[in-house]
Amino acid sequence: MIGPHRVEGYAIISVDGMIADANGVMPQSIRNDADQRFLQSELDRAAVIVHGRRSNEGGPRAAGRKRLILTHAVPTIAPDPSHPNALLWNPAGTTPDKAIELLGALTGTIAVIGGTDVFGLFLPLYDAFHLTRAARAKIPGGRPVFPQVGPQTTPEDMLARYGLHPTARRDIDVNAGITLTTWQR
Ligand SMILES: NC(=O)c1ccc[n+]([C@@H]2O[C@H](COP(=O)([O-])OP(=O)(O)OC[C@H]3O[C@@H](n4cnc5c(N)ncnc54)[C@H](OP(=O)(O)O)[C@@H]3O)[C@@H](O)[C@H]2O)c1
């Protein structure tokens, strides 16, 4: 939680726990329409979207959503000249509570959508993490969903280490081998 807000994370990963390739590009092998439909409908209900400077959810409703964009380019928090509903936020200079207050979000869920360092930063705060896995995709040398993920540590290890527990796995696209497991605190 952050104040009265639930914090929920959303990621689609390869079988080896990656969200993008070594160049920071999200490959087609982990893009999926069923996952996008799930993500977009969840974000429609969220009060605030949080992501790093190189990520966003895209889609026709993105501009209408309130968001915090992490960057070291500002010392604390500042308006984003190119996105009226967004604030640029450096968590080293301003707490999440203050950033959310400045955004004018009094209630509702905070949706964290990546990338790697941002997913990692919020590990102690998630009330739920929605982990979609593309069983047929492998991205050797890619960017992991959490900074600690690697040959010895899976995304599931990290979620469990931070006190989250898996609920039932759903096959959201059987033909493509896409599953969704929501981890709850
Ligand atoms: N599969 C998925 O679910 C998923 C989810 C998210 C993203 N992606 C993909 O992953 C790729 C981008 O990943 P990424 O991890 O490189 O991107 P990212 O987190 O979106 O952006 C990285 C930037 O965010 C800022 N940042 C991150 N942590 C910060 C902190 N603690 N304090 C201040 N600023 C911070 C920094 O910006 P400055 O350089 O401005 O300081 C950093 O360079 C894209 O291809 C994207 O599509 C995939």
The ligand as an SDF file (V2000), in Angstrom:
LIG
                    3D

 48 52  0  0  0  0  0  0  0  0999 V2000
    7.1750   -6.9430  -20.8160 N   0  0  0  0  0  0  0  0  0  0  0  0
    6.7330   -5.9930  -19.9880 C   0  0  0  0  0  0  0  0  0  0  0  0
    5.8090   -6.2060  -19.2040 O   0  0  0  0  0  0  0  0  0  0  0  0
    7.3890   -4.6460  -20.0090 C   0  0  0  0  0  0  0  0  0  0  0  0
    7.0910   -3.7120  -19.0140 C   0  0  0  0  0  0  0  0  0  0  0  0
    7.7420   -2.4770  -19.0520 C   0  0  0  0  0  0  0  0  0  0  0  0
    8.6390   -2.2000  -20.0540 C   0  0  0  0  0  0  0  0  0  0  0  0
    8.8890   -3.1240  -21.0000 N   0  0  0  0  0  0  0  0  0  0  0  0
    9.8610   -2.8660  -22.0510 C   0  0  0  0  0  0  0  0  0  0  0  0
   11.1160   -2.7180  -21.4470 O   0  0  0  0  0  0  0  0  0  0  0  0
   11.8840   -1.7570  -22.1800 C   0  0  0  0  0  0  0  0  0  0  0  0
   12.3340   -0.6170  -21.2650 C   0  0  0  0  0  0  0  0  0  0  0  0
   12.8010   -1.1200  -20.0500 O   0  0  0  0  0  0  0  0  0  0  0  0
   13.7230   -0.2840  -19.0770 P   0  0  0  0  0  0  0  0  0  0  0  0
   13.8240   -1.0830  -17.8120 O   0  0  0  0  0  0  0  0  0  0  0  0
   14.9520    0.1140  -19.7740 O   0  0  0  0  0  0  0  0  0  0  0  0
   12.8690    1.0220  -18.9140 O   0  0  0  0  0  0  0  0  0  0  0  0
   12.1460    2.0320  -17.9380 P   0  0  0  0  0  0  0  0  0  0  0  0
   12.1580    1.6100  -16.5150 O   0  0  0  0  0  0  0  0  0  0  0  0
   10.8420    2.3420  -18.5530 O   0  0  0  0  0  0  0  0  0  0  0  0
   13.0420    3.3230  -18.1430 O   0  0  0  0  0  0  0  0  0  0  0  0
   14.3140    3.4130  -17.6010 C   0  0  0  0  0  0  0  0  0  0  0  0
   14.4980    4.8420  -17.1840 C   0  0  0  0  0  0  0  0  0  0  0  0
   13.5650    5.1630  -16.1460 O   0  0  0  0  0  0  0  0  0  0  0  0
   14.1910    6.0230  -15.2170 C   0  0  0  0  0  0  0  0  0  0  0  0
   14.2850    5.3620  -13.9200 N   0  0  0  0  0  0  0  0  0  0  0  0
   14.1600    4.0490  -13.6440 C   0  0  0  0  0  0  0  0  0  0  0  0
   14.3140    3.8360  -12.3250 N   0  0  0  0  0  0  0  0  0  0  0  0
   14.5400    5.0500  -11.7600 C   0  0  0  0  0  0  0  0  0  0  0  0
   14.7760    5.4830  -10.4230 C   0  0  0  0  0  0  0  0  0  0  0  0
   14.8190    4.6300   -9.3720 N   0  0  0  0  0  0  0  0  0  0  0  0
   14.9490    6.8000  -10.2140 N   0  0  0  0  0  0  0  0  0  0  0  0
   14.8820    7.6830  -11.2400 C   0  0  0  0  0  0  0  0  0  0  0  0
   14.6770    7.3310  -12.5280 N   0  0  0  0  0  0  0  0  0  0  0  0
   14.5140    6.0240  -12.7650 C   0  0  0  0  0  0  0  0  0  0  0  0
   15.5530    6.3550  -15.7850 C   0  0  0  0  0  0  0  0  0  0  0  0
   15.3260    7.4830  -16.6200 O   0  0  0  0  0  0  0  0  0  0  0  0
   16.4500    8.5920  -16.9140 P   0  0  0  0  0  0  0  0  0  0  0  0
   17.4160    7.9470  -17.8350 O   0  0  0  0  0  0  0  0  0  0  0  0
   15.6650    9.7100  -17.5530 O   0  0  0  0  0  0  0  0  0  0  0  0
   17.0510    8.9780  -15.6010 O   0  0  0  0  0  0  0  0  0  0  0  0
   15.8520    5.1320  -16.6110 C   0  0  0  0  0  0  0  0  0  0  0  0
   16.7970    5.3690  -17.6350 O   0  0  0  0  0  0  0  0  0  0  0  0
   10.9850   -1.2680  -23.2960 C   0  0  0  0  0  0  0  0  0  0  0  0
   11.2050   -2.0560  -24.4370 O   0  0  0  0  0  0  0  0  0  0  0  0
    9.6040   -1.5810  -22.7840 C   0  0  0  0  0  0  0  0  0  0  0  0
    8.6620   -1.7720  -23.8210 O   0  0  0  0  0  0  0  0  0  0  0  0
    8.2920   -4.3440  -21.0070 C   0  0  0  0  0  0  0  0  0  0  0  0
  1  2  1  0
  2  3  2  0
  2  4  1  0
  4  5  1  0
  4 48  2  0
  5  6  2  0
  6  7  1  0
  7  8  2  0
  8  9  1  0
  8 48  1  0
  9 10  1  0
  9 46  1  0
 10 11  1  0
 11 12  1  0
 11 44  1  0
 12 13  1  0
 13 14  1  0
 14 15  2  0
 14 16  1  0
 14 17  1  0
 17 18  1  0
 18 19  2  0
 18 20  1  0
 18 21  1  0
 21 22  1  0
 22 23  1  0
 23 24  1  0
 23 42  1  0
 24 25  1  0
 25 26  1  0
 25 36  1  0
 26 27  1  0
 26 35  1  0
 27 28  2  0
 28 29  1  0
 29 30  1  0
 29 35  2  0
 30 31  1  0
 30 32  2  0
 32 33  1  0
 33 34  2  0
 34 35  1  0
 36 37  1  0
 36 42  1  0
 37 38  1  0
 38 39  2  0
 38 40  1  0
 38 41  1  0
 42 43  1  0
 44 45  1  0
 44 46  1  0
 46 47  1  0
M  CHG  2   8   1  16  -1
M  END
$$$$
